[in-house]
Amino acid sequence: MNPLRSIRATVNNLLASGAGLIALVPIYLVFVNALKTQADASSLSTELPHNLQWGNVGTVIDQGNLVTAFFNSVLYSFGSTILAVFLAALAAYVLARLRTRRHEILYSLLILGIAVPTNFVTLTKVMQFTHLIDTQIGIILLYAATQIPFDVFLIYAFIGSVPKELDEAAFIDGCTPIRTFAFIILPLLTPVLVTCGILNILNVWNEFLMPLYFLNNSDNWPMTLSVYNFFGQYQSNWALVSADIMLTILPLFLIYIVAQRWILSGMSSGAVKG
């Protein structure tokens, strides 16, 4: 093996390991201090707790309205993800198969949605006009709209690897375009659809600004707003605040551990084949 290449690989591994450790430090601090007493957690030290305070978890669940917030987050994350991935798959299929000048322009406009910032003033007016403000269906539609551009970008690249001959064979067999997409193309898109779905869930679960602007009723708040409200009440008790944050990020942590192979495979497939 080339010595220079070996040194370069070692340096890259060290840099990646260092970046990973830096990213894990805040998570470690949250989990450690969530199980301490209020006095021990006040300094936010890295020391392990002497006596595990599991009562902090129960207190946070009771006082922070986390059960309702958890189910709201699940509803928003999975509802918007299903809607966004389905619509993005339909759009990407049409745009990838019919590469006319008009469709290229539409694709470019869709992709702009990844970079263009959200105008909350205009969006608030639209939400008020449609009577969707402070409603669960309204926030689901908003989340779906914000995720569609990136989903189209990934799925569009992946569809390029699916042979057009499959469409032609289905047409000869009498399949309509909708049946061709639903029964032939869609199953082949499973890796990238799962990747989009997981990334959407992670993004929506962590979203803070959308519910802050458009959800006034606390019964509709997701977990991010519940943490914000809880911090305002118990900002002097870092043990409870840490426990609240721990319960909020724990579902995402578990989802990512289980689904990381899907994320990597879907992203790499789209990048190589597209």
Phi, psi and omega per residue, in radians:
M1 nan 2.478 3.126
N2 -1.080 2.183 -3.123
P3 -1.038 -0.680 3.135
L4 -1.108 -0.713 3.116
R5 -1.158 -0.664 3.118
S6 -1.113 -0.757 3.118
I7 -1.114 -0.733 3.138
R8 -1.096 -0.731 3.117
A9 -1.124 -0.703 3.121
T10 -1.111 -0.775 3.122
V11 -1.095 -0.745 3.120
N12 -1.092 -0.712 3.114
N13 -1.127 -0.707 3.114
L14 -1.129 -0.732 3.118
L15 -1.125 -0.744 3.122
A16 -1.126 -0.726 3.121
S17 -1.121 -0.726 3.119
G18 -1.117 -0.733 3.104
A19 -1.122 -0.670 3.109
G20 -1.128 -0.724 3.118
L21 -1.133 -0.713 3.116
I22 -1.077 -0.711 3.140
A23 -1.187 -0.505 -3.098
L24 -1.446 -0.309 -3.093
V25 -1.033 -0.875 3.121
P26 -1.052 -0.665 3.125
I27 -1.135 -0.727 3.106
Y28 -1.069 -0.778 -3.138
L29 -1.065 -0.708 -3.136
V30 -1.127 -0.847 -3.083
F31 -1.170 -0.671 -3.117
V32 -1.207 -0.811 -3.076
N33 -1.341 -0.292 3.099
A34 -1.179 -0.359 -3.080
L35 -1.939 0.354 3.096
K36 -1.836 2.968 2.994
T37 -1.307 2.914 -3.127
Q38 -1.067 -0.701 -3.125
A39 -1.163 -0.746 -3.113
D40 -1.211 -0.567 -3.078
A41 -1.465 -0.173 -3.068
S42 -1.093 -0.504 -3.131
S43 -1.582 -0.117 -3.105
L44 0.896 0.803 -3.121
S45 -1.403 2.913 -3.133
T46 -1.576 0.004 -3.129
E47 -1.185 2.553 3.089
L48 -1.246 2.608 3.141
P49 -1.184 2.474 3.118
H50 -1.291 -0.755 3.074
N51 -2.233 2.137 -3.096
L52 -1.172 2.159 -3.117
Q53 -1.735 1.336 -3.130
W54 -1.190 -0.291 3.106
G55 -1.119 -0.393 3.098
N56 -1.052 -0.652 -3.121
V57 -1.142 -0.800 3.123
G58 -1.108 -0.696 3.127
T59 -1.095 -0.751 -3.136
V60 -1.132 -0.743 -3.133
I61 -1.096 -0.711 -3.122
D62 -1.275 -0.796 -3.026
Q63 -1.492 -0.423 -3.046
G64 -1.689 0.054 3.137
N65 0.952 0.716 -3.016
L66 -1.334 -0.454 -3.124
V67 -1.126 -0.859 3.096
T68 -1.102 -0.756 -3.136
A69 -1.111 -0.631 3.132
F70 -1.110 -0.825 -3.131
F71 -1.193 -0.547 3.032
N72 -1.121 -0.755 3.126
S73 -1.108 -0.699 3.097
V74 -1.095 -0.774 3.133
L75 -1.081 -0.833 -3.111
Y76 -1.159 -0.757 -3.074
S77 -1.163 -0.907 -3.063
F78 -1.346 -0.625 3.122
G79 -1.126 -0.858 3.140
S80 -1.193 -0.591 -3.138
T81 -1.163 -0.801 3.132
I82 -1.062 -0.780 -3.131
L83 -1.147 -0.796 -3.085
A84 -1.167 -0.773 -3.101
V85 -1.160 -0.708 -3.139
F86 -1.131 -0.844 -3.135
L87 -1.158 -0.657 3.130
A88 -1.162 -0.664 3.113
A89 -1.120 -0.739 3.093
L90 -1.072 -0.835 -3.112
A91 -1.131 -0.763 -3.110
A92 -1.132 -0.632 3.141
Y93 -1.126 -0.810 3.140
V94 -1.139 -0.777 -3.096
L95 -1.190 -0.584 -3.130
A96 -1.352 -0.553 -3.096
R97 -1.503 -0.573 -3.126
L98 -1.928 1.429 -3.041
R99 -1.553 1.137 3.033
T100 -1.561 3.007 3.127
R101 -1.055 -0.734 -3.127
R102 -1.109 -0.727 -3.136
H103 -1.229 -0.557 3.074
E104 -1.147 -0.660 3.101
I105 -1.154 -0.775 3.115
L106 -1.063 -0.718 3.118
Y107 -1.100 -0.755 3.132
S108 -1.090 -0.710 3.117
L109 -1.141 -0.682 3.104
L110 -1.119 -0.764 -3.102
I111 -1.154 -0.487 3.092
L112 -1.032 -0.456 3.125
G113 -1.083 -0.319 3.105
I114 -1.227 -0.642 -3.016
A115 -1.774 -0.511 -3.063
V116 -1.231 2.229 -3.141
P117 -1.234 2.747 -3.135
T118 -1.407 2.304 3.054
N119 -1.609 1.737 -3.030
F120 -1.239 -0.457 3.124
V121 -1.163 -0.894 3.122
T122 -1.122 -0.730 -3.116
L123 -1.109 -0.631 3.094
T124 -1.114 -0.726 3.104
K125 -1.074 -0.740 3.136
V126 -1.127 -0.756 -3.135
M127 -1.124 -0.661 3.107
Q128 -1.201 -0.711 -3.130
F129 -1.130 -0.650 -3.123
T130 -1.559 0.012 3.140
H131 1.031 0.592 3.127
L132 -1.810 -0.093 -3.137
I133 -1.208 2.470 -3.129
D134 1.081 0.584 3.060
T135 -2.231 2.672 -3.136
Q136 -1.213 -0.699 3.135
I137 -1.143 -0.593 3.128
G138 -1.136 -0.757 -3.127
I139 -1.243 -0.551 3.071
I140 -1.117 -0.780 3.122
L141 -1.117 -0.665 3.105
L142 -1.127 -0.808 3.121
Y143 -1.062 -0.760 -3.136
A144 -1.080 -0.740 -3.124
A145 -1.101 -0.637 -3.121
T146 -1.304 -0.396 -3.097
Q147 -1.599 -0.394 -3.047
I148 -1.013 -0.788 -3.109
P149 -0.979 -0.813 -3.130
F150 -1.185 -0.644 3.116
D151 -1.122 -0.742 3.101
V152 -1.066 -0.717 3.139
F153 -1.026 -0.803 -3.129
L154 -1.238 -0.807 -3.060
I155 -1.201 -0.655 3.114
Y156 -1.000 -0.783 3.129
A157 -1.148 -0.649 -3.108
F158 -1.236 -0.659 -3.113
I159 -1.094 -0.458 3.103
G160 -1.048 -0.367 3.136
S161 -1.526 -0.179 -3.130
V162 -1.521 2.092 -3.073
P163 -1.052 2.415 3.090
K164 -1.200 -0.339 3.133
E165 -1.062 -0.466 3.087
L166 -1.137 -0.699 3.096
D167 -1.119 -0.759 -3.117
E168 -1.137 -0.711 3.119
A169 -1.132 -0.701 3.118
A170 -1.141 -0.678 3.116
F171 -1.115 -0.718 3.111
I172 -1.100 -0.620 3.134
D173 -1.365 -0.025 3.063
G174 1.688 0.200 3.133
C175 -1.355 2.418 3.010
T176 -1.343 2.856 3.102
P177 -0.977 -0.654 -3.134
I178 -1.169 -0.763 3.124
R179 -1.166 -0.645 3.093
T180 -1.072 -0.781 3.139
F181 -1.162 -0.790 -3.026
A182 -1.229 -0.685 -2.985
F183 -1.837 -0.247 -3.107
I184 -2.051 -0.900 -3.054
I185 -1.356 -0.811 -3.041
L186 -1.007 -0.783 3.102
P187 -1.067 -0.531 3.133
L188 -1.280 -0.299 -3.118
L189 -1.584 0.131 -3.036
T190 -0.901 -0.831 -3.118
P191 -1.014 -0.818 -3.096
V192 -1.309 -0.531 3.091
L193 -1.164 -0.722 3.101
V194 -1.131 -0.721 3.104
T195 -1.045 -0.846 3.108
C196 -1.052 -0.745 -3.117
G197 -1.076 -0.794 -3.121
I198 -1.150 -0.794 3.126
L199 -1.097 -0.665 3.096
N200 -1.105 -0.783 -3.140
I201 -1.055 -0.770 3.126
L202 -1.091 -0.742 -3.120
N203 -1.175 -0.797 -3.091
V204 -1.191 -0.690 -3.122
W205 -1.060 -0.633 -3.092
N206 -1.544 -0.085 -3.074
E207 -1.145 2.371 -3.098
F208 -2.103 -0.715 -3.009
L209 -1.192 -0.745 -3.098
M210 -0.999 -0.958 3.123
P211 -1.145 -0.525 3.123
L212 -1.105 -0.684 -3.117
Y213 -1.407 -0.641 -2.892
F214 -2.023 0.041 3.082
L215 -2.180 1.896 3.125
N216 -1.672 -0.511 -3.114
N217 -1.366 2.113 -3.091
S218 -1.114 -0.374 3.107
D219 -1.200 -0.313 3.141
N220 -1.764 0.036 -3.069
W221 -1.228 2.431 2.973
P222 -1.407 -3.098 -3.048
M223 -1.181 -0.548 3.140
T224 -1.098 -0.720 3.105
L225 -1.254 -0.574 3.091
S226 -1.127 -0.678 3.071
V227 -1.106 -0.763 3.129
Y228 -1.056 -0.784 3.132
N229 -1.182 -0.697 -3.139
F230 -1.131 -0.692 3.129
F231 -1.103 -0.628 3.109
G232 -1.120 -0.514 -3.124
Q233 -1.542 -0.589 -3.010
Y234 -2.166 0.631 -3.072
Q235 -1.147 -0.326 3.102
S236 -1.476 -0.199 -3.119
N237 -1.936 1.581 -3.068
W238 -1.251 -0.323 3.077
A239 -1.168 -0.802 3.132
L240 -1.245 -0.688 3.104
V241 -1.073 -0.759 3.117
S242 -1.124 -0.681 3.107
A243 -1.124 -0.678 3.111
D244 -1.124 -0.791 3.116
I245 -1.123 -0.688 3.141
M246 -1.047 -0.786 -3.137
L247 -1.176 -0.480 -3.140
T248 -1.305 -0.724 -3.077
I249 -1.545 -0.263 -3.083
L250 -1.055 -0.779 3.104
P251 -1.044 -0.709 3.118
L252 -1.145 -0.696 3.139
F253 -1.052 -0.774 -3.132
L254 -1.198 -0.720 3.131
I255 -1.079 -0.753 -3.099
Y256 -1.176 -0.694 3.131
I257 -1.078 -0.761 -3.105
V258 -1.238 -0.648 -2.948
A259 -1.837 0.117 -3.052
Q260 -1.110 -0.542 3.137
R261 -1.175 -0.577 3.092
W262 -1.193 -0.695 -3.139
I263 -1.095 -0.824 -3.101
L264 -1.160 -0.742 -3.110
S265 -1.185 -0.720 3.139
G266 -1.165 -0.733 3.136
M267 -1.157 -0.758 -3.116
S268 -1.202 -0.636 3.123
S269 -1.128 -0.766 3.125
G270 -1.149 -0.615 -3.107
A271 -1.278 -0.643 -3.072
V272 -1.407 -0.735 -3.007
K273 -1.536 -0.394 -2.989
G274 -1.271 nan nan
